[in-house]
Amino acid sequence: GGMPGAQNLYDNNKVHEAIDFANSNKRLVCAICAAPFILGRKGLLNGKSATCFPGFEDELVGANLVESGVIIDGLVVTAKGAGVAWEFGAAICSIIKGEEKSLEILRGIQWRK
């Protein structure tokens, strides 16, 4: 996420290859802050609920925009920005390792949840 980082990611062919591989093989695709615009431009948010850093909403082509900090829609996870980074990581962990493991990690770092 962030700028110009997200634009640099968008301009990198390896990033596109990785996203395409994950999407084609029904793997998790996650983006935070400005980076969800990459998924939007690639058409991966069509019909999906998604969020991003304010100001990038128009780039989330085909998405159902949601104001929440973190959105999970199938195998796509999007988040607004650094302020929800812990929630973003926990959401990803819960998909991969389960909700209990996610909560265990959050408790272990004394996160507020």
Phi and psi in degrees as GROMACS dihedral restraints (atoms count N, CA, C in turn):
[ dihedral_restraints ]
;  ai    aj    ak    al  type     phi  dphi    fc
    3     4     5     6     1    77.5    20    10
    4     5     6     7     1   167.0    20    10
    6     7     8     9     1  -127.4    20    10
    7     8     9    10     1   138.6    20    10
    9    10    11    12     1   -87.4    20    10
   10    11    12    13     1     7.4    20    10
   12    13    14    15     1   -54.1    20    10
   13    14    15    16     1   -46.3    20    10
   15    16    17    18     1   -64.8    20    10
   16    17    18    19     1   -37.9    20    10
   18    19    20    21     1   -65.9    20    10
   19    20    21    22     1   -39.7    20    10
   21    22    23    24     1   -62.1    20    10
   22    23    24    25     1   -39.1    20    10
   24    25    26    27     1   -63.7    20    10
   25    26    27    28     1   -44.9    20    10
   27    28    29    30     1   -60.5    20    10
   28    29    30    31     1   -34.7    20    10
   30    31    32    33     1   -80.2    20    10
   31    32    33    34     1    -3.7    20    10
   33    34    35    36     1   -99.3    20    10
   34    35    36    37     1   120.3    20    10
   36    37    38    39     1   -60.9    20    10
   37    38    39    40     1   -34.8    20    10
   39    40    41    42     1   -63.2    20    10
   40    41    42    43     1   -36.1    20    10
   42    43    44    45     1   -64.4    20    10
   43    44    45    46     1   -44.4    20    10
   45    46    47    48     1   -62.5    20    10
   46    47    48    49     1   -41.4    20    10
   48    49    50    51     1   -61.2    20    10
   49    50    51    52     1   -43.9    20    10
   51    52    53    54     1   -64.5    20    10
   52    53    54    55     1   -44.0    20    10
   54    55    56    57     1   -64.3    20    10
   55    56    57    58     1   -44.8    20    10
   57    58    59    60     1   -62.1    20    10
   58    59    60    61     1   -42.0    20    10
   60    61    62    63     1   -60.9    20    10
   61    62    63    64     1   -49.3    20    10
   63    64    65    66     1   -59.8    20    10
   64    65    66    67     1   -46.6    20    10
   66    67    68    69     1   -64.0    20    10
   67    68    69    70     1   -45.4    20    10
   69    70    71    72     1   -65.8    20    10
   70    71    72    73     1   -28.7    20    10
   72    73    74    75     1  -103.4    20    10
   73    74    75    76     1    18.0    20    10
   75    76    77    78     1    53.1    20    10
   76    77    78    79     1    51.2    20    10
   78    79    80    81     1  -109.6    20    10
   79    80    81    82     1   164.7    20    10
   81    82    83    84     1   -66.4    20    10
   82    83    84    85     1   136.0    20    10
   84    85    86    87     1  -126.8    20    10
   85    86    87    88     1   124.0    20    10
   87    88    89    90     1  -130.3    20    10
   88    89    90    91     1   143.5    20    10
   90    91    92    93     1  -150.9    20    10
   91    92    93    94     1   140.4    20    10
   93    94    95    96     1  -127.2    20    10
   94    95    96    97     1   153.1    20    10
   96    97    98    99     1    68.9    20    10
   97    98    99   100     1  -119.9    20    10
   99   100   101   102     1   -80.2    20    10
  100   101   102   103     1   -24.0    20    10
  102   103   104   105     1   -58.1    20    10
  103   104   105   106     1   -26.2    20    10
  105   106   107   108     1   -56.3    20    10
  106   107   108   109     1   -21.0    20    10
  108   109   110   111     1   -60.8    20    10
  109   110   111   112     1   -29.6    20    10
  111   112   113   114     1   -62.1    20    10
  112   113   114   115     1   -46.4    20    10
  114   115   116   117     1   -65.0    20    10
  115   116   117   118     1   -38.6    20    10
  117   118   119   120     1   -63.6    20    10
  118   119   120   121     1   -46.7    20    10
  120   121   122   123     1   -63.7    20    10
  121   122   123   124     1   -29.2    20    10
  123   124   125   126     1   -83.1    20    10
  124   125   126   127     1    -3.6    20    10
  126   127   128   129     1    80.1    20    10
  127   128   129   130     1    13.5    20    10
  129   130   131   132     1   -84.6    20    10
  130   131   132   133     1    -3.8    20    10
  132   133   134   135     1  -105.8    20    10
  133   134   135   136     1     4.1    20    10
  135   136   137   138     1   -55.2    20    10
  136   137   138   139     1   118.6    20    10
  138   139   140   141     1    76.2    20    10
  139   140   141   142     1     3.5    20    10
  141   142   143   144     1  -102.4    20    10
  142   143   144   145     1   150.8    20    10
  144   145   146   147     1   -79.3    20    10
  145   146   147   148     1   138.5    20    10
  147   148   149   150     1  -156.2    20    10
  148   149   150   151     1   163.8    20    10
  150   151   152   153     1  -140.9    20    10
  151   152   153   154     1   169.4    20    10
  153   154   155   156     1  -164.2    20    10
  154   155   156   157     1   176.7    20    10
  156   157   158   159     1   -63.9    20    10
  157   158   159   160     1   135.9    20    10
  159   160   161   162     1   -52.8    20    10
  160   161   162   163     1   133.7    20    10
  162   163   164   165     1   108.4    20    10
  163   164   165   166     1   -13.3    20    10
  165   166   167   168     1  -107.0    20    10
  166   167   168   169     1     5.6    20    10
  168   169   170   171     1   -56.4    20    10
  169   170   171   172     1   -39.3    20    10
  171   172   173   174     1   -63.4    20    10
  172   173   174   175     1   -20.3    20    10
  174   175   176   177     1   -82.8    20    10
  175   176   177   178     1   -12.4    20    10
  177   178   179   180     1   -85.4    20    10
  178   179   180   181     1    64.9    20    10
  180   181   182   183     1   -54.9    20    10
  181   182   183   184     1   123.5    20    10
  183   184   185   186     1    80.6    20    10
  184   185   186   187     1    -1.7    20    10
  186   187   188   189     1   -82.8    20    10
  187   188   189   190     1   153.5    20    10
  189   190   191   192     1   -90.2    20    10
  190   191   192   193     1   105.1    20    10
  192   193   194   195     1   -70.8    20    10
  193   194   195   196     1   134.1    20    10
  195   196   197   198     1  -128.3    20    10
  196   197   198   199     1   140.1    20    10
  198   199   200   201     1   -82.3    20    10
  199   200   201   202     1    -7.9    20    10
  201   202   203   204     1   -61.8    20    10
  202   203   204   205     1   159.2    20    10
  204   205   206   207     1   -68.7    20    10
  205   206   207   208     1   -39.1    20    10
  207   208   209   210     1  -135.0    20    10
  208   209   210   211     1   134.3    20    10
  210   211   212   213     1  -126.3    20    10
  211   212   213   214     1   129.5    20    10
  213   214   215   216     1  -110.6    20    10
  214   215   216   217     1   122.5    20    10
  216   217   218   219     1  -134.5    20    10
  217   218   219   220     1    99.1    20    10
  219   220   221   222     1    65.6    20    10
  220   221   222   223     1  -124.4    20    10
  222   223   224   225     1   -99.3    20    10
  223   224   225   226     1    20.0    20    10
  225   226   227   228     1  -117.7    20    10
  226   227   228   229     1   126.9    20    10
  228   229   230   231     1  -120.9    20    10
  229   230   231   232     1   126.3    20    10
  231   232   233   234     1  -125.7    20    10
  232   233   234   235     1   154.0    20    10
  234   235   236   237     1  -145.8    20    10
  235   236   237   238     1   154.8    20    10
  237   238   239   240     1   -69.7    20    10
  238   239   240   241     1   -41.4    20    10
  240   241   242   243     1   173.0    20    10
  241   242   243   244     1  -170.3    20    10
  243   244   245   246     1   -56.8    20    10
  244   245   246   247     1   -30.2    20    10
  246   247   248   249     1   -64.0    20    10
  247   248   249   250     1   -18.5    20    10
  249   250   251   252     1  -117.0    20    10
  250   251   252   253     1    22.8    20    10
  252   253   254   255     1   -59.9    20    10
  253   254   255   256     1   -39.7    20    10
  255   256   257   258     1   -64.7    20    10
  256   257   258   259     1   -43.3    20    10
  258   259   260   261     1   -63.4    20    10
  259   260   261   262     1   -39.7    20    10
  261   262   263   264     1   -59.9    20    10
  262   263   264   265     1   -50.3    20    10
  264   265   266   267     1   -62.1    20    10
  265   266   267   268     1   -40.8    20    10
  267   268   269   270     1   -65.0    20    10
  268   269   270   271     1   -38.2    20    10
  270   271   272   273     1   -63.2    20    10
  271   272   273   274     1   -43.8    20    10
  273   274   275   276     1   -64.0    20    10
  274   275   276   277     1   -45.8    20    10
  276   277   278   279     1   -59.9    20    10
  277   278   279   280     1   -41.6    20    10
  279   280   281   282     1   -64.3    20    10
  280   281   282   283     1   -33.0    20    10
  282   283   284   285     1   -71.3    20    10
  283   284   285   286     1   -41.5    20    10
  285   286   287   288     1   -80.3    20    10
  286   287   288   289     1   -44.5    20    10
  288   289   290   291     1  -116.7    20    10
  289   290   291   292     1    -5.1    20    10
  291   292   293   294     1   100.9    20    10
  292   293   294   295     1   155.7    20    10
  294   295   296   297     1   -61.6    20    10
  295   296   297   298     1   -41.3    20    10
  297   298   299   300     1   -62.2    20    10
  298   299   300   301     1   -42.7    20    10
  300   301   302   303     1   -64.6    20    10
  301   302   303   304     1   -41.1    20    10
  303   304   305   306     1   -58.7    20    10
  304   305   306   307     1   -47.2    20    10
  306   307   308   309     1   -65.8    20    10
  307   308   309   310     1   -37.5    20    10
  309   310   311   312     1   -59.8    20    10
  310   311   312   313     1   -43.9    20    10
  312   313   314   315     1   -64.9    20    10
  313   314   315   316     1   -45.6    20    10
  315   316   317   318     1   -61.1    20    10
  316   317   318   319     1   -42.1    20    10
  318   319   320   321     1   -64.7    20    10
  319   320   321   322     1   -37.2    20    10
  321   322   323   324     1   -63.1    20    10
  322   323   324   325     1   -27.8    20    10
  324   325   326   327     1   -99.3    20    10
  325   326   327   328     1     8.0    20    10
  327   328   329   330     1    64.0    20    10
  328   329   330   331     1    31.5    20    10
  330   331   332   333     1   -68.0    20    10
  331   332   333   334     1   154.4    20    10
  333   334   335   336     1   -66.5    20    10
  334   335   336   337     1   -13.0    20    10
